[in-house]
């Protein structure tokens, strides 16, 4: 640590000298602009005087640079997430929004027309429609819960299919067909066990959704 500080301090003098030369200032010019003495400025540039904030702040203001540049601190990490879109074999684009190995994974899907093909994998799946209409297909043994963005999940729902209607009342029913197929609109949510054979795609030309995949058996929170 002491060696790092020493190296930082040693680099300040040459950096100050380079900035002054780039601005074409003499020491007298710089002294007039900063209010610091010519002797102090010279000793700072040659490393014979350890810099202090009282000296560095007026220099940074005169050169119009941040203090970090005078000190030579490394740049801070970029907080932005640089998303790498992935084209899906089944058609459409997937944008991962979380690290690959995170416990809960979040994706944004932009899906175009493709042939329904049931698949299954570990995890609890949660789908939220951002734009367009979503067509969801599950096998007959699945339990799917849907809800509008403004409503709450019906407590203790045990029917094969549970949906919150437009009037806010829970509507449930048992289906006799071998496949459960539903269409979801903007703001609607579906949640199901991803081990249930399933497929989802657009009702029309495309659909844009958020897809959360968490540990099996857990319930995801609404956005």
Secondary structure, 3 states (H helix, E strand, C coil): CHHHHHHHHHHHHHHHHHHHHHHCCCHHHHHHHHCCCHHHHHHHHHCCCCCCHHHHHHHHHHHCCCHHHHHCCCCCCCCCCCCCCEECCCCCEEEECCCCCCCCEEEEEEEECCCCCCECCCCEEEEEEEEEEEEEEEECCCCEEEEECCCCCCCCCCCCEEEECCCCCEEEECCCCCEEEEEECCCEEEEEECCCCEEEEEEEEEEEEEEEEECCCCCCCCC
